[in-house]
Amino acid sequence: MEIKEGDLVVTLPQVVKVRSIIGGLEGGVIGVVVETSPRFDHLNVYGVLIEGEMYYLFEDEISKLEKE
């Protein structure tokens, strides 16, 4: 899956297990990708703006809202 800036994404259920955002985010929330360059341990991390807050999520925690 290719994710680029401006894409609408939806959080997947496993996002609730992320310790830094427990209770702050759940699966099924829609956001927009605003940053695609961060990397952590050779994995892509995406800056996703959700309700005015920035979250840095891995590719397995989000999915594109629309199919290409």
Secondary structure, 3 states (H helix, E strand, C coil): CCCCCCCEEEECHHHHHCHHHCCCCCCCCEEEEEECCCEECCEEEEEEEECCEEEEEEHHHEEECCCC
